């Protein structure tokens, strides 16, 4: 029997063995429902009741029913344990390849897919450190500060999704990535001094990559087009692009050439007003030295 050694009890929903399925995510719903149905059929084929199976894998009966009913996204650990208990020879564990594609919210998956295809990525962030640059601890502190607060399960899922997007830095060939960050969020000690220092160190690490340009917009500067909010600009190998700006076109993504030119113009002005890359890295180093 697999149980929590420290608590001597089966894991329940509060222990976050999976994530809730977004009912608006049709593809995700279909994948999780299929995996859940396979698990149920295999359990019944070996003659195990849900409670008995749950005890064997270390999870509560209610969660077994939720996963089998397609209401809960199982984590890899659950599928591996289920495979062992059911003697599935790796077939149940292999369903993780499908589950992991839908385990993050639909909007994040779509953004990650675009970032994975782009040859050029431009981001201006005015209020926080850009998600692609956040450390796990920083991301958790930022997401955890939301009001009304997210559940621990949702925080876990959102942090994991944000970090998964950072695989863009590992692409080969590497895309050209440009960041402009405001000074104020860099001074805000989100998560405490140590988390803040590690975040600044991460900025230096990424900012020194050959394919990355990182710039800081000083607080003591003239007004610029980014005062209305965040800007994202993605360009693809076929010459197409998609962009969004909080202060333009209702903040919606656009591929319209005229609208793209306006966003590109604004982003270009912002980059021109920000500190040059070398001075920006020196600025971040000085922030680190102030602690």
N, C-alpha and C positions, 0 to 999 in steps of 0.2 A: 504494500500500500504506500502511495506517495502522499505524504502530508507535510504541512509546514512544521519543521522540527522545532522552531522557536515558540510556536503558539500551540502546537498539538491539535490543530483543527483544519478542516477542509477550507480551501479558499472560497470566498464568496464574492459577490459583485463588488463589494467595497475594496477588494484586493486587486481589482482591475485586471482580470484575466483576459479581457477583450474590450472592444469599443462598440458603442452603439452604431447601428447602420443608419445612414442618412436616407430617409424615405424618398427624397427627391433625386437621389443618385441611382438611376435605373440600372446602369451597368453594375455598380457596386452591389445593389440589392440582388441582382440575378446571380452574381458570382457567389455571394455569401449564402444565398438560399441553396444553391447547388451543392456547395461544400457541406452545409448542414444536413442536407438530405442524404448525402453519401455517408456521413458519420452515423446518422440514425439507422440506415439500412444495414451497415456493417455491425453496429451494436446489436441490433435485433437478430442478425444472422448468427451471432455467437451466443444468443440467448441471455444477454445481460440486460437487466433493468436499468433505468436511468440512474437510480440512486446507487446501485452497485457499481456501475461504470464510473460515476462521479467519484466514489470513494477510491476506486482503483487509480484514477488519474490525479486525485488530489483536489477535486473541485466539487462545489455543491451541486445538488440535483437541479436547483432552479437554473443555474448557469448552463448545465448540460442541455436542458430543454430550450433555453434561449438560443444557444449556438446551433442546435439541431433545427430550430425553427427559423433560422435565418435572421434573427433579431439582434444578434451579437457577433462582432467580428472576432474570431479566435486568434490568439497570438501563436507564434511559432511553437512556443513551449507546450501549449495545449495539444497541438497537432502531433508533435513528436511523441508525447506521452500516450495519446490516443492510438497512434500507430503501434506502439509497443504492446499496449493492453489488448488491442484487437488482432494482433498478429497480422497486420496488413502488409508486411514486407516492404515498407517504404512508400506505399501508394498514398496513404493518408498524409504522411509527412510531406509528400511531394506537392500536395494541394497548396502549400504555402507559396509556391511560385505564382499561383493565381491570386491568393488572398493578399499578398504583399503589394500587388498592383492597385488594390482598391482600399487599402487600410487607412489612407489619408483622405481628408475632405476633398470633394470633387474640384472645388476652385483651386486648391493647392496643387492637385495633380495636373490640372490644365496649365497652371503657371509653370510648374516644373517641367512639363513636356515642352513648352515653348522655349524655356531657358536652355533645355538640353539640345534644341535644334538651332539656336541662334549662333551666329558667328560674331555678333557684337551685342553687348548688353550695356546699357547706360542707366544708372539709377541716381536720382537726387532724393535725399531723405532729409526732412526738416525737423522732425520731432523725436526720432529715435535713431539708433544705429540700424542700418539696413539689415533686413533679415538674413541675407546671404553672408553677412559678416558676423553675426551674433554667435557667441559661445553658448554651449548648452545651459550654463548657469544664468547667463544674462537673459537668454530667451525665456527661461522659466520664470525669472523675476518679472520681466515685462508682461508676459501673458498672464501671470498670476496676479498682477495688479489691476486687472480689469474689474469693472463694476457694472452690473452684478457679477460676482466671481464665477468663473468656470468651475465645474466639478474637477476633482483631482484627475479623473479619467480623461476629461476633455483637455486639461492642461498637458497631460502626458502625450496625448495624440497630436496636439498642435505643436508642441516642442519637437517631437519626432519628425513631423512633416516639414517643419522649418529647416531642421538640420539635414534632412534628406536632399533638399534642394541644393545644398552646398557641394554636392557631387559634381556640380558644374566646374569646380576648380580642378577636378581630376580628369577632365576630358582631354582626348588626344585625337586630332589637333585641338589646342586650347583656344577658346573664344577670346576676343578682345573685350575686357570688362572695365567699365569706368564708374567710379563712385564719387559723388560729392556729398559730404556730410556737414551739417551745421556744427558750429563749435559748441553750442549750449548742451546738446545731448552727450557730447564727449566729456563734459565736465560733471554730468549728473552721475553720482555714484550708485547706479542701479544695482541692487543686490548686496551692497556693502563694499567696503574698500577692496578686499581681495578679489571679489568678482569683477569689480570695476577695473582693477589693474590688469587682470587676465584678459579682459575685453580689449583694453588698449594694446596689450601685447599681441593679441590676435590681429588687430588692425595693422600693426607694423609687419607682422608675418605676411599677411595677404598683400599689403601695399608694396611689398618688395618683390612680389612675383613678376616675372617678365611680361606677362600678359595683362597685368592689372595696373590701372592708374587710380590712385586714391587722392582726393583733394578735400581740404577743409575750407569751409566758408566761415571766415571770421565774423563774430558778432558785430564788431565795430566796422561795418562796411555799408556801402550805399544800398538802398532797396534794390531787389532783383526779382525776376519773374517767378521765383520759386516760393515766394511768400504765401501763395495760396495752397501749398501742400506738395505732396510727393509727385515725382515724375518717373516714369519707366519708359524705356525705349529699347525694343528688340529688333535686330535686323537679321535676315536669314540668307542662306547661300544663293537663293534664286533672285535676290534683289528686292524681295518684298519686306515689309516691316509692320510691326504693330506697336502702338504706344498708348499710354494713358497719362493724364495729368489731373490732379485733384481739382484744379481751378478751371479746367477747360472741358467743354463738350459733356457736361454732367458727370465728369470723372470716369466715363466709360472707355474701354479699349477701342481704338479706332485703327482702321487700315486705309482710310480715305487719304489720298495723296496730299490734298490741300491741308487737311487737319494735321497730318504727319509733319508737314513742313513747318507749321506753326509751333508744334511741340519741339521739333528739332531746333528751331530758332531759339526758343526759350531755354532749352537745355544748353545750347551753345553759349548763350550769354551767361548763364550760371557758371559754367566751367571757366569762362574767361574772367569772371569776377573772383573766383575762389583762389586760394593760395596755390601756387604751382606744386606739383607732386613732391619734389624734394623738400620744399619748405613745409609742406603738410606733414610729412613724416617727422621732420624735426620738431614741429609743433606738438605732435603726439608724444614724442620722446620727452619734451619739456613737461607735458602734463604728468607723465609717469614720474618725472624727477621731483615734482611738487609734493609727493606723498612721503 
